[in-house]
């Protein structure tokens, strides 16, 4: 891979089919990442073989069984050597390569920022209602050492983003968000209305079990309120 901006991109996936290929087409066309790591979280389809065939030089890791997004990222993190890591979901749609490249390059324009969250501007109203377009965004760039410290603690299931936020808040890190035009694929679209609803319910139950309701609403009220002004030093 072409050496870029000192940022490694980790993309975990599970039975994503064609969705991940449009994401990878955008990500691999940029030349801004030091490394792109795909972690197959025990998929039952042929996505892994197809990725290896299409991008033979890409780092692709296979989990022995489905263990969840957090476990997949923790496994991918073992192969990261760059100072920064970008986490990215595999089910994104409408990824703008130029926009993504500008965001990744902004890491070194604003060295005092500890984490950049890509805010999903086109999220549905019910997502924006509790600021999940920021708080639960799967796209974020942070220092590799910080993520390693976070994942030394018990973090599982759907808890990853909230755990990262809580670490940043507790350690008084500087966190900003940037506008992000890509959209994600909702669980209801993947699994159907009923199963998707229960998956979303399980996600919030998992989050609240981890952080507690008071700390959750503290994040809703005050976390990552500042937008990043591209090209300026914070």
VOBA-1610 file (N, C-alpha, C; in pm, whole numbers, padded with zeros to 5 digits, always signed):
BEGIN
Unk+00083-00120+00000Unk+00000+00000+00000Unk+00087+00126+00000Unk+00038+00228-00063Unk+00109+00355-00067Unk+00109+00419+00071Unk+00228+00464+00115Unk+00237+00530+00245Unk+00169+00665+00238Unk+00086+00697+00337Unk+00008+00819+00332Unk+00033+00911+00449Unk-00068+00927+00535Unk-00067+01033+00637Unk-00044+00981+00779Unk+00015+00863+00794Unk+00034+00809+00927Unk-00095+00760+00989Unk-00189+00718+00904Unk-00319+00669+00951Unk-00345+00531+00890Unk-00384+00436+00974Unk-00427+00305+00928Unk-00578+00295+00939Unk-00641+00238+00839Unk-00787+00223+00837Unk-00823+00078+00869Unk-00907+00059+00970Unk-00956-00075+01006Unk-01104-00084+00970Unk-01139-00187+00893Unk-01277-00208+00851Unk-01319-00349+00891Unk-01395-00363+01000Unk-01448-00496+01036Unk-01574-00525+00953Unk-01598-00651+00925Unk-01720-00683+00850Unk-01770-00822+00885Unk-01901-00839+00866Unk-01966-00968+00888Unk-02081-00983+00789Unk-02067-01074+00695Unk-02170-01103+00595Unk-02219-00975+00526Unk-02128-00889+00486Unk-02169-00761+00424Unk-02193-00772+00274Unk-02150-00881+00211Unk-02176-00897+00069Unk-02119-00783-00014Unk-02202-00730-00104Unk-02155-00627-00197Unk-02127-00493-00130Unk-02186-00468-00013Unk-02174-00337+00050Unk-02029-00298+00075Unk-01948-00393+00122Unk-01811-00359+00157Unk-01726-00324+00035Unk-01763-00375-00082Unk-01681-00352-00200Unk-01685-00207-00246Unk-01800-00142-00235Unk-01806-00001-00272Unk-01726+00083-00174Unk-01726+00044-00045Unk-01644+00114+00055Unk-01496+00098+00023Unk-01454-00023-00008Unk-01313-00049-00037Unk-01267+00019-00165Unk-01355+00028-00264Unk-01319+00099-00387Unk-01282+00244-00356Unk-01361+00307-00269Unk-01334+00446-00233Unk-01209+00459-00148Unk-01195+00372-00051Unk-01083+00381+00044Unk-00950+00353-00025Unk-00945+00251-00111Unk-00819+00214-00175Unk-00777+00312-00284Unk-00869+00395-00333Unk-00836+00488-00440Unk-00766+00614-00389Unk-00760+00632-00258Unk-00713+00758-00201Unk-00562+00770-00193Unk-00494+00664-00149Unk-00351+00671-00126Unk-00312+00751-00004Unk-00404+00769+00091Unk-00374+00847+00211Unk-00349+00758+00333Unk-00383+00631+00325Unk-00366+00543+00439Unk-00234+00468+00432Unk-00167+00455+00546Unk-00047+00373+00552Unk-00081+00228+00526Unk-00198+00187+00577Unk-00240+00049+00566Unk-00391+00043+00576Unk-00451-00053+00507Unk-00594-00080+00519Unk-00608-00224+00568Unk-00676-00240+00680Unk-00692-00372+00741Unk-00840-00408+00742Unk-00875-00517+00676Unk-01011-00569+00680Unk-01013-00690+00774Unk-01109-00691+00866Unk-01121-00802+00960Unk-01254-00871+00938Unk-01249-00994+00891Unk-01370-01074+00869Unk-01409-01137+01002Unk-01523-01093+01056Unk-01568-01139+01186Unk-01650-01268+01175Unk-01589-01369+01111Unk-01655-01499+01101Unk-01768-01504+01001Unk-01755-01433+00888Unk-01862-01431+00788Unk-01890-01570+00733Unk-02014-01588+00689Unk-02056-01716+00631Unk-02065-01709+00480Unk-02034-01593+00422Unk-02038-01579+00276Unk-01896-01581+00221Unk-01881-01548+00093Unk-01749-01557+00027Unk-01679-01422+00017Unk-01719-01324+00100Unk-01662-01190+00093Unk-01511-01192+00112Unk-01463-01268+00208Unk-01320-01272+00237Unk-01238-01313+00115Unk-01278-01421+00050Unk-01205-01469-00068Unk-01209-01367-00181Unk-01321-01300-00197Unk-01333-01201-00304Unk-01247-01079-00278Unk-01237-01038-00152Unk-01150-00925-00118Unk-01005-00961-00146Unk-00963-01080-00105Unk-00825-01123-00128Unk-00792-01132-00276Unk-00890-01172-00355Unk-00868-01180-00499Unk-00859-01042-00562Unk-00944-00951-00518Unk-00947-00815-00576Unk-00831-00729-00527Unk-00794-00742-00400Unk-00686-00662-00341Unk-00586-00755-00272Unk-00501-00823-00348Unk-00412-00926-00289Unk-00310-00871-00191Unk-00280-00741-00196Unk-00180-00684-00105Unk-00242-00626+00022Unk-00373-00625+00029Unk-00440-00572+00147Unk-00427-00669+00265Unk-00415-00615+00385Unk-00412-00698+00505Unk-00555-00742+00538Unk-00580-00871+00530Unk-00712-00926+00558Unk-00697-01033+00666Unk-00773-01016+00773Unk-00763-01105+00889Unk-00897-01177+00906Unk-00889-01304+00934Unk-01009-01385+00952Unk-01024-01424+01099Unk-01136-01386+01161Unk-01168-01430+01296Unk-01223-01573+01288Unk-01189-01660+01382Unk-01235-01799+01375Unk-01386-01815+01387Unk-01450-01719+01454Unk-01596-01721+01469Unk-01644-01578+01492Unk-01773-01557+01477Unk-01830-01425+01496Unk-01823-01385+01643Unk-01746-01278+01670Unk-01727-01232+01808Unk-01771-01087+01828Unk-01815-01021+01721Unk-01862-00884+01734Unk-01759-00782+01687Unk-01808-00662+01661Unk-01727-00555+01604Unk-01607-00520+01691Unk-01629-00509+01821Unk-01520-00468+01910Unk-01406-00568+01907Unk-01438-00696+01912Unk-01334-00799+01907Unk-01259-00796+01774Unk-01331-00769+01665Unk-01268-00762+01534Unk-01170-00645+01527Unk-01210-00531+01578Unk-01122-00414+01577Unk-01001-00439+01668Unk-01022-00500+01782Unk-00911-00531+01871Unk-00810-00622+01801Unk-00860-00717+01724Unk-00769-00806+01649Unk-00696-00728+01541Unk-00765-00642+01469Unk-00701-00563+01365Unk-00597-00468+01421Unk-00622-00418+01540Unk-00531-00322+01604Unk-00393-00383+01629Unk-00386-00514+01641Unk-00257-00580+01662Unk-00161-00559+01545Unk-00215-00530+01428Unk-00132-00513+01309Unk-00104-00367+01274Unk-00152-00275+01357Unk-00136-00132+01329Unk-00001-00082+01379Unk+00072-00009+01294Unk+00200+00049+01331Unk+00198+00202+01324Unk+00095+00259+01267Unk+00088+00404+01250Unk+00043+00473+01378Unk+00065+00604+01384Unk+00031+00681+01503Unk-00119+00699+01521Unk-00193+00696+01410Unk-00338+00716+01413Unk-00408+00598+01348Unk-00531+00576+01391Unk-00612+00471+01331Unk-00749+00530+01299Unk-00802+00492+01184Unk-00938+00529+01147Unk-01025+00405+01150Unk-01136+00413+01222Unk-01233+00305+01225Unk-01342+00337+01124Unk-01381+00237+01047Unk-01481+00260+00943Unk-01572+00139+00931Unk-01703+00166+00921Unk-01800+00058+00902Unk-01797+00009+00758Unk-01834-00117+00741Unk-01830-00179+00610Unk-01958-00161+00529Unk-02063-00108+00592Unk-02193-00101+00525Unk-02228+00040+00477Unk-02127+00125+00461Unk-02152+00263+00421Unk-02196+00272+00276Unk-02274+00375+00248Unk-02315+00405+00112Unk-02277+00549+00078Unk-02253+00573-00049Unk-02226+00709-00099Unk-02102+00771-00036Unk-01995+00692-00026Unk-01869+00745+00027Unk-01803+00833-00079Unk-01778+00958-00042Unk-01714+01054-00132Unk-01563+01049-00106Unk-01486+00998-00202Unk-01342+00980-00183Unk-01271+01111-00156Unk-01308+01215-00228Unk-01243+01345-00208Unk-01268+01397-00067Unk-01391+01387-00021Unk-01426+01430+00114Unk-01349+01351+00218Unk-01342+01220+00202Unk-01271+01135+00296Unk-01123+01169+00299Unk-01063+01191+00183Unk-00923+01227+00176Unk-00892+01356+00251Unk-00979+01454+00237Unk-00960+01582+00308Unk-00966+01562+00460Unk-01058+01477+00502Unk-01073+01453+00646Unk-00948+01385+00702Unk-00899+01282+00632Unk-00781+01210+00680Unk-00660+01302+00685Unk-00643+01385+00584Unk-00527+01476+00581Unk-00535+01581+00689Unk-00655+01611+00738Unk-00670+01715+00840Unk-00610+01673+00974Unk-00581+01544+00991Unk-00522+01496+01117Unk-00395+01573+01149Unk-00311+01594+01050Unk-00183+01661+01075Unk-00194+01813+01065Unk-00305+01862+01017Unk-00328+02006+01019Unk-00373+02052+01157Unk-00426+01959+01235Unk-00477+01992+01369Unk-00418+01892+01470Unk-00289+01902+01499Unk-00225+01802+01584Unk-00272+01803+01729Unk-00338+01910+01771Unk-00386+01917+01909Unk-00520+01847+01929Unk-00580+01802+01822Unk-00708+01730+01831Unk-00679+01581+01851Unk-00739+01523+01953Unk-00714+01382+01987Unk-00803+01286+01911Unk-00922+01331+01872Unk-01011+01246+01795Unk-01100+01330+01706Unk-01119+01282+01584Unk-01212+01343+01489Unk-01323+01242+01462Unk-01447+01283+01488Unk-01563+01199+01459Unk-01628+01246+01330Unk-01657+01153+01241Unk-01724+01187+01117Unk-01875+01183+01142Unk-01935+01302+01145Unk-02077+01314+01177Unk-02163+01283+01055Unk-02255+01193+01070Unk-02339+01149+00958Unk-02452+01250+00936Unk-02430+01339+00842Unk-02523+01449+00819Unk-02659+01402+00771Unk-02663+01292+00698Unk-02788+01246+00638Unk-02854+01135+00719Unk-02819+01126+00846Unk-02885+01028+00933Unk-03032+01065+00951Unk-03113+00966+00982Unk-03255+00988+01004Unk-03278+01071+01130Unk-03396+01133+01139Unk-03426+01222+01251Unk-03416+01152+01385Unk-03459+01024+01390Unk-03457+00952+01517Unk-03314+00920+01561Unk-03218+00923+01467Unk-03077+00905+01501Unk-03020+01036+01556Unk-03057+01146+01493Unk-03007+01276+01536Unk-03069+01321+01668Unk-03184+01265+01702Unk-03258+01309+01819Unk-03174+01297+01947Unk-03097+01190+01959Unk-03010+01175+02076Unk-02861+01187+02038Unk-02838+01256+01927Unk-02703+01285+01878Unk-02624+01158+01845Unk-02695+01051+01808Unk-02626+00929+01770Unk-02549+00945+01640Unk-02583+01049+01560Unk-02508+01076+01438Unk-02364+01114+01470Unk-02337+01156+01594Unk-02201+01184+01640Unk-02157+01077+01740Unk-02234+01059+01846Unk-02192+00973+01957Unk-02169+00828+01914Unk-02249+00779+01820Unk-02239+00639+01779Unk-02185+00623+01638Unk-02131+00730+01581Unk-02073+00720+01448Unk-01960+00618+01448Unk-01965+00526+01354Unk-01860+00425+01344Unk-01735+00475+01276Unk-01740+00597+01222Unk-01625+00654+01152Unk-01558+00758+01242Unk-01436+00732+01282Unk-01363+00823+01370Unk-01213+00796+01356Unk-01135+00900+01376Unk-00989+00890+01371Unk-00936+00929+01508Unk-00854+00844+01565Unk-00797+00872+01696Unk-00655+00816+01704Unk-00587+00852+01811Unk-00450+00805+01830Unk-00451+00655+01860Unk-00362+00584+01796Unk-00355+00439+01813Unk-00331+00401+01958Unk-00243+00473+02025Unk-00214+00442+02166Unk-00337+00459+02254Unk-00420+00559+02225Unk-00542+00578+02302Unk-00637+00460+02283Unk-00652+00414+02159Unk-00743+00303+02134Unk-00692+00176+02203Unk-00563+00157+02206Unk-00508+00039+02274Unk-00541+00043+02424Unk-00529+00161+02484Unk-00562+00174+02626Unk-00710+00144+02649Unk-00796+00196+02563Unk-00941+00174+02575Unk-00973+00026+02568Unk-00909-00046+02476Unk-00942-00186+02454Unk-00872-00280+02551Unk-00791-00224+02640Unk-00737-00305+02750Unk-00845-00332+02855Unk-00948-00247+02858Unk-01059-00262+02952Unk-01166-00352+02890Unk-01257-00404+02972Unk-01366-00487+02919Unk-01463-00403+02835Unk-01457-00418+02705Unk-01548-00351+02611Unk-01597-00458+02516Unk-01728-00464+02494Unk-01781-00574+02415Unk-01905-00527+02340Unk-01951-00610+02248Unk-02077-00586+02179Unk-02083-00451+02111Unk-02190-00374+02144Unk-02213-00244+02082Unk-02154-00129+02165Unk-02064-00159+02254Unk-02018-00060+02351Unk-01901+00025+02302Unk-01841-00009+02189Unk-01713+00050+02150Unk-01715+00202+02141Unk-01807+00257+02063Unk-01806+00402+02042Unk-01829+00479+02172Unk-01923+00431+02252Unk-01951+00496+02381Unk-01830+00484+02474Unk-01761+00370+02470Unk-01641+00352+02553Unk-01531+00448+02510Unk-01515+00467+02380Unk-01416+00563+02330Unk-01452+00704+02377Unk-01580+00740+02361Unk-01625+00873+02404Unk-01596+00895+02553Unk-01627+00796+02634Unk-01610+00809+02779Unk-01462+00826+02816Unk-01376+00753+02748Unk-01231+00768+02770Unk-01186+00909+02736Unk-01232+00960+02623Unk-01193+01094+02581Unk-01243+01199+02680Unk-01367+01182+02725Unk-01425+01277+02821Unk-01349+01273+02953Unk-01328+01153+03005Unk-01265+01136+03136Unk-01121+01189+03137Unk-01052+01176+03024Unk-00913+01219+03016Unk-00897+01358+02954Unk-01009+01430+02941Unk-01010+01568+02894Unk-00938+01583+02759Unk-00964+01489+02671Unk-00908+01494+02536Unk-00988+01591+02449Unk-00924+01642+02347Unk-00990+01733+02253Unk-01054+01652+02141Unk-01185+01663+02130Unk-01261+01588+02030Unk-01344+01685+01948Unk-01337+01671+01816Unk-01418+01754+01725Unk-01488+01663+01625Unk-01591+01716+01562Unk-01658+01642+01456Unk-01645+01715+01324Unk-01654+01639+01216Unk-01654+01695+01082Unk-01776+01643+01008Unk-01832+01720+00917Unk-01947+01671+00839Unk-01907+01557+00748Unk-01996+01460+00736Unk-01968+01337+00662Unk-02093+01300+00584Unk-02084+01300+00453Unk-02202+01285+00370Unk-02244+01139+00345Unk-02156+01045+00379Unk-02190+00904+00359Unk-02305+00864+00452Unk-02376+00761+00414Unk-02485+00708+00496Unk-02458+00561+00527Unk-02512+00515+00638Unk-02495+00374+00672Unk-02622+00296+00639Unk-02611+00166+00641Unk-02725+00079+00616Unk-02783+00038+00750Unk-02908+00073+00774Unk-02969+00044+00904Unk-02997-00105+00920Unk-03002-00148+01045Unk-03025-00289+01075Unk-03158-00337+01018Unk-03257-00247+01013Unk-03387-00286+00957Unk-03376-00318+00808Unk-03284-00249+00739Unk-03264-00276+00596Unk-03195-00410+00575Unk-03109-00447+00669Unk-03035-00572+00656Unk-03117-00693+00701Unk-03194-00674+00811Unk-03255-00788+00878Unk-03407-00790+00873Unk-03466-00682+00820Unk-03611-00671+00823Unk-03655-00588+00942Unk-03781-00543+00939Unk-03830-00447+01038Unk-03827-00502+01180Unk-03876-00623+01199Unk-03888-00677+01335Unk-03751-00709+01394Unk-03672-00788+01320Unk-03540-00826+01370Unk-03451-00703+01386Unk-03463-00609+01290Unk-03384-00487+01299Unk-03419-00404+01422Unk-03549-00396+01454Unk-03593-00322+01573Unk-03531-00382+01699Unk-03537-00515+01710Unk-03485-00580+01830Unk-03333-00569+01839Unk-03266-00563+01723Unk-03121-00542+01723Unk-03088-00402+01774Unk-03164-00303+01730Unk-03142-00167+01779Unk-03171-00158+01929Unk-03277-00224+01972Unk-03310-00225+02115Unk-03196-00289+02195Unk-03142-00400+02144Unk-03031-00467+02211Unk-02907-00379+02214Unk-02887-00300+02109Unk-02772-00211+02105Unk-02778-00107+02217Unk-02892-00041+02232Unk-02905+00061+02336Unk-02903-00001+02476Unk-02958-00120+02490Unk-02952-00189+02619Unk-02807-00220+02656Unk-02730-00261+02557Unk-02589-00291+02578Unk-02511-00166+02617Unk-02542-00055+02549Unk-02475+00072+02578Unk-02507+00119+02720Unk-02633+00115+02756Unk-02673+00162+02889Unk-02620+00073+03000Unk-02609-00056+02971Unk-02551-00146+03069Unk-02405-00111+03095Unk-02337-00070+02989Unk-02194-00037+03001Unk-02171+00095+03073Unk-02245+00197+03032Unk-02213+00333+03078Unk-02307+00386+03185Unk-02428+00334+03190Unk-02527+00388+03283Unk-02603+00504+03221Unk-02725+00524+03263Unk-02811+00623+03198Unk-02764+00766+03220Unk-02710+00796+03337Unk-02666+00933+03365Unk-02547+00973+03279Unk-02448+00885+03267Unk-02332+00916+03184Unk-02369+00918+03036Unk-02465+00837+02998Unk-02510+00841+02859Unk-02570+00977+02825Unk-02658+01026+02911Unk-02719+01156+02883Unk-02620+01271+02902Unk-02517+01249+02980Unk-02410+01348+02988Unk-02339+01360+02854Unk-02316+01246+02788Unk-02257+01250+02654Unk-02351+01319+02555Unk-02479+01286+02564Unk-02576+01349+02474Unk-02574+01500+02490Unk-02563+01546+02613Unk-02570+01690+02640Unk-02442+01764+02606Unk-02325+01700+02627Unk-02205+01781+02620Unk-02086+01730+02542Unk-02092+01606+02492Unk-01972+01551+02430Unk-01960+01590+02283Unk-01838+01625+02241Unk-01805+01653+02100Unk-01900+01755+02038Unk-01911+01867+02101Unk-01997+01974+02051Unk-01929+02064+01948Unk-01796+02056+01941Unk-01723+02151+01857Unk-01693+02093+01718Unk-01731+02162+01611Unk-01692+02118+01478Unk-01544+02150+01451Unk-01481+02069+01370Unk-01343+02093+01331Unk-01343+02186+01210Unk-01269+02296+01221Unk-01254+02386+01108Unk-01132+02344+01028Unk-01155+02290+00911Unk-01048+02235+00829Unk-00940+02341+00803Unk-00815+02297+00815Unk-00705+02386+00782Unk-00667+02480+00893Unk-00731+02468+01010Unk-00695+02556+01122Unk-00643+02474+01237Unk-00563+02534+01320Unk-00506+02466+01437Unk-00594+02497+01556Unk-00637+02393+01626Unk-00722+02411+01743Unk-00640+02464+01861
//
